[in-house]
C-alpha cells in the first residue's frame, strides 16, 4: 500500500476518534451520582454514536497498522489531539488559549515531520 494512503487513512482514523470525543462530551450528564444515571448514559444517543465512531476509528487504525510500521502510524494518529482541540473550539465553544495553541502547533509540526520522513 502507498505510504500516502496509509497517512490518509490514519488521519481519517484520528478524525473519527476525535469525533467520538466530541460526541462523548455532548452526551455526558452533569453528574453521575447513581446507577440510574449511568444506565441512562449508556442509552444516550450521543454516547452510542461516540462508541460507533470509536469502533470505526479502531477498524481504520488497525488497517493502517497492517500496512505500515507502528513507528509511523501511531505518531500520525496523534493528530487526533489537533482535531479534538479544533472540534472543541468549533462545536463546544471551548477557548483555545495562546499556550494551548502553541501546544497544538508543536503537535502539528511533529506530525508533519513524521509524515514527511515516511
Phi, psi and omega in degrees: 000143179297141179297328179292324177291321176299315178300315181299311183290331175293320177294324176296318177299319179294321176297317179296319179295321179292322176298320178300318179300317180295318178297319178300312181298317180293334182268353183286139174281165179297323179214155175237075188270350181206178183295327180295320178294323179293317178295317178299322179298320181289346177259357183292132184299319180293320178296316179296319176296323177297318177297319177297318178297322177295320179296318177297315179301315180298316181298316180293318180299315179296324177296319177296318180297326179295334189255351185210163180293146176303324181295347174261311188293313184296314176298326177294326179295341177298346175299345176299331176297320179293310182299319181296318178297317180292319178294322178297320178295313186287317189258331182253358179061031176282149181275147173247107180286169179298320179294317178296320177299319177298318178296318178298317179295322177296317177298317179301314179298318178298316179296320180295318179299316178298315181295319182292324183273003184293000000 
